[in-house]
Amino acid sequence: MTRFNLVDGRFTQQESDRLEFNSSRRGLSKDFWPTYSAFANTFGGTIVLGVDDSTREPIGVEDPEKLVKEMWDLLNDGRKVNVNLLSPKDVEVIEVSGKDLVVVNVPRAERRKRPVYINGSMENGTYKRNGEGDYHCSIPELKNMLRDSSDSSQDSEILTGVDILDLDEQTISSFRERLSKRNPSHPWNDRSDEDFLRLVGAISKDGAGIYHPTVAGILMFGYDYSIMAVFPNYHLDYLEFLDGGKEWSYRISTGTGEFTGNIYSFITAVSNRISLNSGKPKELDGITRIDDTKTIRAQRELLVNALVNADYHGLKGIRAELRPNGFMVRNPGGLRIPLNEMFDGGVSDPRNPHISVMLSLIGLSECAGSGVSDIVATCSKIGIPYPAYSETSDPETVTVNLSLTAWSERKDLDEAILTMMRQNPSVSLDSIAQSLGMEKNKLVRTVNSLKENGKVERIGGTRGRWIVKS
């Protein structure tokens, strides 16, 4: 049962990127459908029918059974909406202050079903959610969703306008040396550079039989100016804020001419900086350190995940920040699989699978989908919070924050729990308990106390979310 709180006859909850009030007193409002599309194409959300959206007062639905039937009929009518994402458990009729309300929990559409659009028009009927409002998707946003909906890899495209000479020989040599050290008997070690690049998917022939770099090849081995000719918004940025101030003290950035600017060079440079700032003895073996700690590996894995899953057509580049108590990575493009599946592991759906395979050759990518779950396990072992994921929709980005401070060092357990709920509103109690190293029954008592004190509430059931009020 969905729970709502009222004060002076009004809901305390406000409309947001995951909550919408809709009157629909005498029948299903036409405004329901843009919100259905917007929630499906963004983060999912709850639509409460029978509530005045300006006053947040429950006014009730006169005939909830008729309204629900009308909704199901239209959901299954391809002329109204191209895909029905709802199941019976997503719709419920509840009574609040003697009024019947209809609560509809719209799940986020998985990538192969997006875009979700209405009225038979993809161009004019596709919406996304921003704050408490729905907006028409732009043509670039539609193209992003269509690219993501395809099972074709985004990084296998042959770039006929780019030449093999746009690949940096030193980067290729460094990569091959790294592979040779890691796997001296690998059958590709004795191949020519051209054969090697072909075998790893970095180059491919066009219709005339001429080799050109692929998207994966130019990103992994190219010069940054050649990459930006293909992806104008391409930018890699790493900054250190280790003196506690607002100004960075060290930076690695594309476009400066100080390094090649491709993905491999960036990973190498940033990994070495992370190791150098760890305060441990520095015995480096290429990208990894012989005495790598679990914390160093977790930071490096988050960086690799961002590079493998980035949408390089996006409007923003990749940014990483190292601070005394945390590491942050942001990449363009939304999440391809749900957070719970990422945390559980075993599901791999990278946006750039060829880049992932290349990095796996040198031990930097988990193609089996265990990368995030391995980080989660590491966090539990060393007593730090799980990586906190957050998304924006305009433009689409994913930001991951990894706290380097153990929970045991935090004085306020309540604030630790609320922080995890803010960072990931869909986080489960099991995940919170494991991250904090608590017994679940103790956590349940603490969360119940937070609910009673009005600091947090739960909207929806197993597919619901936390709303932190403080």
Salt bridges, closest charged atoms under 4 A:
ASP17 OD2 - ARG18 NH1 3.29
GLU20 OE1 - ARG129 NH2 2.77
GLU57 OE2 - ARG10 NE 3.85
GLU62 OE2 - ARG26 NE 3.48
ASP73 OD2 - LYS69 NZ 2.94
ASP77 OD1 - ARG79 NE 3.10
ASP90 OD1 - ARG463 NH1 3.20
GLU110 OE1 - ARG112 NH1 3.63
ASP134 OD1 - ARG129 NH1 2.65
ASP148 OD1 - ARG336 NH1 2.85
ASP148 OD2 - ARG351 NH2 2.68
ASP151 OD1 - ARG111 NH2 3.34
ASP151 OD1 - ARG112 NE 2.87
ASP155 OD1 - HIS354 ND1 3.15
GLU177 OE2 - LYS181 NZ 3.75
ASP193 OD1 - ARG176 NH1 2.77
ASP195 OD2 - ARG191 NH1 3.80
ASP195 OD1 - ARG198 NH2 3.61
ASP206 OD2 - HIS212 NE2 3.00
ASP237 OD2 - HIS235 NE2 3.80
ASP237 OD2 - ARG251 NH2 2.74
ASP237 OD2 - ARG319 NH1 3.68
GLU240 OE1 - ARG273 NH2 2.86
ASP285 OD2 - ARG178 NH1 3.70
ASP291 OD1 - ARG289 NE 2.73
ASP292 OD1 - ARG289 NE 3.90
ASP292 OD2 - ARG300 NH1 2.77
ASP311 OD2 - ARG147 NH2 3.77
GLU321 OE2 - ARG319 NE 2.66
GLU321 OE1 - ARG323 NH2 2.96
ASP349 OD2 - ARG111 NE 2.60
ASP349 OD1 - ARG336 NH2 3.21
GLU391 OE2 - ARG108 NH1 2.59
GLU396 OE2 - LYS128 NZ 2.86
GLU415 OE2 - ARG422 NH1 2.80
ASP430 OD1 - LYS440 NZ 2.97
GLU457 OE2 - LYS469 NZ 2.98
